[in-house]
């Protein structure tokens, strides 16, 4: 079952249809205009799938699906999403979800009693919850952990995103949360003490847990900001000269005061900004993993849509990571399951003639 048919949800519907072992049995929508529309039409497939979208939760849960792919917006409705999950899990329905990202690995970030409520609901229903995506997600949990299987000694792991956000389409996120286009005298909400660790600390803590490393507490937060040297007109907002135009931050896990696991984001709104900050080895943006030790290793992961840009493909790889994980999540023990615990997930069955 697909829960929500926004930009990501429409991709998830198509992804479910592409997986040979999955059958779409229901679709939840919150927009009244979508009620009664075939899921294939909502997903832009140009054909019917024989599944009609509805906003009737009871009707959908009565279908008794094995799993729900949950792509509804969660960052501004954290507690409603938690309540959704508890209800699904108690009903015995496995869930793979794109958020809230805190649940990618919530230990040390969320109160343990809140985590326990989800675990209790899962055990009551015999169901499993898995939250993942690309960042936080595959690019900074699965990919670096796979690389560590080649290590003899690990001194430092650095994972992160280097990106040009000039074509990023989320205006509210760009301006209000990140502070782009706002005065350099105003500290954006993202950079208030504890916020970076709340958003990305799960990445650092999951890597530490997988490597059996005990980190110092609290995690360390660092950031730099740079103003625009000229007026910029972005897809999401305007950035007048002198206002914030570039941001670099780190969330750091230390051991005895020494950096060991670093989550880094380097965000520009013009490709010529901050020439001394990290840049991709190729192209304008990437996810990068650096492992210092023996041997030293670097991987840069990029993506691009067949008929669009990296923003579209970023949504697509998120949707596919979730949908392709459904079978493994259904097979997992009841509770919360994390990327570090799942078996290898592949695109089995997706190579076509």
Legacy VTK file of the C-alpha trace (Angstrom):
# vtk DataFile Version 3.0
C-alpha trace
ASCII
DATASET POLYDATA
POINTS 353 float
0.000 0.000 0.000
1.217 3.522 -0.820
0.550 6.276 1.718
0.525 9.700 -0.027
0.930 10.611 -3.685
3.054 13.734 -3.578
6.212 13.994 -5.684
7.907 11.118 -3.869
4.737 9.070 -3.501
4.002 9.126 -7.229
7.449 7.685 -7.857
6.835 5.050 -5.195
3.605 3.936 -6.908
5.497 3.394 -10.157
8.291 1.655 -8.236
5.882 -0.778 -6.574
4.372 -1.536 -9.972
7.874 -2.295 -11.301
8.772 -4.827 -8.593
7.724 -8.331 -9.685
7.081 -9.573 -6.130
4.985 -6.561 -5.012
1.313 -5.881 -5.630
-0.223 -2.464 -5.024
-3.491 -2.972 -3.124
-4.360 0.539 -1.957
-3.393 4.220 -2.056
-4.059 6.884 0.568
-4.415 10.529 -0.480
-5.082 13.622 1.617
-6.158 15.850 -1.284
-9.929 15.518 -1.922
-9.323 16.169 -5.624
-7.370 12.891 -5.836
-10.024 10.728 -4.208
-11.519 8.313 -6.733
-8.631 8.635 -9.194
-6.756 5.542 -10.345
-3.258 5.237 -8.853
-1.712 4.841 -12.300
-3.106 8.202 -13.356
-1.909 9.865 -10.151
1.563 8.448 -10.744
1.632 9.785 -14.303
1.879 6.319 -15.842
-0.715 7.087 -18.493
-2.619 3.891 -17.686
-4.849 2.469 -14.970
-3.543 0.117 -12.295
-7.000 -0.822 -11.059
-6.348 0.724 -7.637
-8.498 3.707 -6.723
-7.109 6.336 -4.327
-9.049 7.123 -1.166
-8.782 9.194 2.013
-10.684 6.577 4.029
-8.118 5.118 6.417
-10.396 2.431 7.793
-11.180 1.109 4.331
-7.491 0.913 3.480
-6.478 -0.822 6.708
-9.313 -3.299 6.223
-7.470 -4.464 3.097
-4.906 -5.969 5.507
-1.800 -5.073 3.468
1.501 -6.741 4.256
3.329 -3.406 4.115
2.869 0.333 3.716
5.287 2.562 1.809
4.885 5.819 3.735
6.014 8.918 1.830
3.778 11.528 3.460
5.432 14.765 4.602
6.699 14.293 8.162
9.041 17.148 9.057
6.181 19.502 10.026
3.932 16.708 11.327
6.299 14.626 13.399
3.858 13.434 16.061
1.033 12.654 13.600
3.483 10.477 11.678
4.502 8.692 14.879
0.848 8.043 15.658
0.329 6.732 12.121
3.219 4.315 12.578
1.999 3.079 15.955
-1.425 2.381 14.479
-0.042 0.555 11.452
2.347 -1.526 13.548
-0.325 -2.510 16.090
-2.442 -3.617 13.130
0.375 -5.941 12.054
1.423 -3.896 9.007
5.124 -3.470 8.202
6.174 0.059 7.270
8.981 1.515 5.178
9.059 5.304 5.389
11.003 8.291 4.130
10.701 10.119 7.438
10.831 11.433 10.059
14.564 11.168 9.430
15.241 10.974 13.181
13.926 7.424 13.035
16.700 6.395 10.654
18.553 5.647 13.939
16.853 7.447 16.828
18.944 6.267 19.779
20.658 9.185 21.487
18.433 11.680 19.667
14.859 10.788 20.624
13.783 9.959 24.198
14.052 6.225 24.773
10.452 6.139 26.009
9.250 7.410 22.608
11.305 4.754 20.837
9.933 2.135 23.242
6.354 3.095 22.346
7.068 2.305 18.698
8.856 -0.929 19.582
5.978 -2.005 21.849
3.451 -1.317 19.076
5.571 -3.310 16.639
5.870 -6.269 18.968
2.162 -6.144 19.748
1.331 -6.417 16.051
4.321 -8.534 15.019
5.366 -5.828 12.524
8.476 -3.885 11.565
9.296 -0.216 10.879
12.197 0.946 8.716
12.937 4.606 7.940
15.538 5.455 5.334
16.278 7.418 2.187
19.417 8.845 0.649
20.554 11.561 3.099
20.070 10.673 5.861
20.111 7.192 4.412
21.912 5.088 1.847
24.595 7.631 0.936
25.757 7.946 4.527
24.869 4.631 6.135
24.787 1.665 3.722
27.446 2.913 1.308
30.119 3.832 3.898
29.462 0.673 5.897
29.955 -1.443 2.769
33.253 0.372 2.195
34.451 -0.400 5.733
34.352 -4.090 4.824
37.553 -3.362 2.854
39.361 -1.765 5.799
42.166 -3.140 7.915
42.238 -0.032 10.134
39.807 2.892 10.342
41.014 6.250 11.656
38.266 8.566 10.426
35.051 8.285 8.418
33.731 11.414 6.711
30.409 11.226 4.879
28.508 14.063 3.341
26.871 15.985 0.580
28.454 18.607 -1.679
25.655 20.296 -3.574
24.506 23.241 -5.659
21.094 24.217 -4.262
20.336 26.860 -6.900
17.724 24.554 -8.452
16.400 23.083 -5.214
12.653 23.706 -5.215
11.776 23.813 -1.494
11.454 27.548 -0.803
10.381 27.217 2.819
13.326 24.958 3.600
15.810 27.120 1.713
14.830 30.444 3.212
13.391 29.733 6.636
15.355 26.669 7.777
18.709 27.126 5.995
18.624 30.936 5.959
19.472 31.518 2.299
18.600 35.056 1.248
18.346 36.245 4.846
20.573 38.607 6.784
23.936 37.316 7.943
23.038 38.803 11.330
20.173 36.299 11.674
21.042 32.771 12.739
18.742 30.370 10.855
16.851 27.747 12.897
19.000 24.943 11.469
22.085 26.379 13.168
20.662 26.851 16.644
22.506 24.679 19.191
21.418 21.057 18.965
19.500 21.346 15.690
22.189 19.914 13.401
22.716 16.976 15.747
18.955 16.421 15.865
18.758 16.334 12.071
21.897 14.368 11.209
23.175 12.914 14.468
21.375 9.685 13.611
23.862 9.213 10.769
26.874 9.550 13.050
25.374 7.373 15.770
24.312 4.585 13.395
27.799 4.364 11.907
29.249 4.271 15.416
26.830 1.537 16.483
27.616 -0.555 13.409
31.356 -0.213 14.059
30.939 -0.784 17.825
32.435 2.611 18.693
31.432 4.512 21.839
31.298 8.241 21.092
31.812 11.183 23.404
28.593 13.032 24.238
27.266 15.375 23.108
28.048 15.321 19.408
30.008 18.347 18.156
28.397 20.851 15.756
30.380 23.211 13.489
29.307 25.586 10.739
30.447 28.335 8.384
28.324 30.780 6.357
29.209 33.052 3.466
27.286 36.020 1.966
26.383 36.438 -1.703
28.772 38.673 -3.648
25.951 39.546 -6.080
22.174 39.247 -6.394
21.111 35.654 -7.111
17.762 34.432 -8.365
17.253 30.800 -7.355
14.450 28.435 -8.211
13.205 28.582 -4.608
14.002 32.134 -3.479
15.895 35.360 -4.127
19.327 35.854 -2.550
20.264 39.569 -2.526
23.935 40.514 -2.357
25.196 40.468 1.222
22.674 37.892 2.460
23.492 34.277 3.260
24.340 32.308 0.122
26.526 29.381 1.168
26.585 27.056 4.172
28.951 24.383 5.392
28.259 22.353 8.512
29.503 19.287 10.348
28.057 16.938 12.934
30.975 15.174 14.565
31.309 12.062 16.666
34.478 12.165 18.729
36.306 9.575 20.802
38.418 11.039 23.617
38.114 14.453 21.982
39.335 13.309 18.556
37.142 13.402 15.426
36.239 9.877 14.331
32.941 10.059 12.413
31.947 13.263 10.578
28.743 14.110 8.726
29.386 17.122 6.492
27.194 19.212 4.199
28.629 21.767 1.786
25.801 23.774 0.247
26.282 26.456 -2.393
23.742 28.524 -4.325
26.193 29.333 -7.137
28.943 27.069 -8.416
31.691 29.699 -8.015
31.053 30.281 -4.295
33.488 29.272 -1.545
36.297 28.011 -3.793
38.275 26.775 -0.785
35.438 24.538 0.465
35.306 20.900 -0.716
34.234 20.361 -4.321
33.267 17.191 -6.157
35.985 15.500 -8.153
33.535 15.566 -11.087
30.413 17.626 -11.787
28.592 20.100 -9.563
27.435 17.850 -6.744
27.885 14.488 -5.085
27.646 12.405 -1.967
31.187 11.710 -0.811
32.595 9.095 1.540
36.181 9.376 2.749
37.662 6.679 4.961
41.086 7.431 6.386
43.086 4.479 7.611
44.610 1.460 5.928
43.797 1.627 3.115
42.557 5.185 2.556
39.459 5.183 0.355
37.129 7.656 -1.348
33.848 7.101 -3.165
31.738 9.789 -4.838
28.130 8.894 -5.552
26.181 10.944 -8.096
22.822 10.507 -9.793
20.883 12.147 -12.607
17.395 11.508 -13.958
16.858 10.284 -17.503
14.422 13.109 -18.206
15.280 15.590 -15.451
17.973 16.858 -13.122
19.538 15.665 -9.863
16.570 16.952 -7.841
14.237 14.561 -9.663
16.666 11.667 -9.452
17.210 12.414 -5.760
13.526 11.741 -5.188
13.672 8.674 -7.406
16.587 7.017 -5.600
14.829 7.717 -2.291
11.631 6.068 -3.518
13.503 3.078 -4.920
15.540 2.547 -1.757
12.284 2.319 0.206
10.364 0.131 -2.231
13.278 -2.193 -2.920
13.650 -2.690 0.855
10.052 -3.826 1.402
10.750 -7.536 1.052
13.681 -7.414 3.501
11.680 -5.384 6.024
8.748 -7.799 5.855
11.173 -10.646 6.567
12.800 -8.844 9.526
11.974 -9.439 13.175
9.265 -7.190 14.685
10.474 -3.816 15.942
12.541 -1.001 14.485
15.090 -2.190 11.927
17.974 -0.023 10.768
20.091 0.060 7.620
23.006 -1.522 9.467
20.865 -4.561 10.258
19.266 -5.316 6.887
20.697 -7.830 4.418
21.929 -6.684 1.027
19.107 -5.088 -0.959
19.318 -5.211 -4.750
17.309 -4.318 -7.820
16.437 -7.971 -8.360
13.954 -8.339 -11.185
14.412 -4.779 -12.498
16.708 -5.558 -15.424
14.392 -5.871 -18.391
14.868 -7.011 -21.955
LINES 1 354
353 0 1 2 3 4 5 6 7 8 9 10 11 12 13 14 15 16 17 18 19 20 21 22 23 24 25 26 27 28 29 30 31 32 33 34 35 36 37 38 39 40 41 42 43 44 45 46 47 48 49 50 51 52 53 54 55 56 57 58 59 60 61 62 63 64 65 66 67 68 69 70 71 72 73 74 75 76 77 78 79 80 81 82 83 84 85 86 87 88 89 90 91 92 93 94 95 96 97 98 99 100 101 102 103 104 105 106 107 108 109 110 111 112 113 114 115 116 117 118 119 120 121 122 123 124 125 126 127 128 129 130 131 132 133 134 135 136 137 138 139 140 141 142 143 144 145 146 147 148 149 150 151 152 153 154 155 156 157 158 159 160 161 162 163 164 165 166 167 168 169 170 171 172 173 174 175 176 177 178 179 180 181 182 183 184 185 186 187 188 189 190 191 192 193 194 195 196 197 198 199 200 201 202 203 204 205 206 207 208 209 210 211 212 213 214 215 216 217 218 219 220 221 222 223 224 225 226 227 228 229 230 231 232 233 234 235 236 237 238 239 240 241 242 243 244 245 246 247 248 249 250 251 252 253 254 255 256 257 258 259 260 261 262 263 264 265 266 267 268 269 270 271 272 273 274 275 276 277 278 279 280 281 282 283 284 285 286 287 288 289 290 291 292 293 294 295 296 297 298 299 300 301 302 303 304 305 306 307 308 309 310 311 312 313 314 315 316 317 318 319 320 321 322 323 324 325 326 327 328 329 330 331 332 333 334 335 336 337 338 339 340 341 342 343 344 345 346 347 348 349 350 351 352
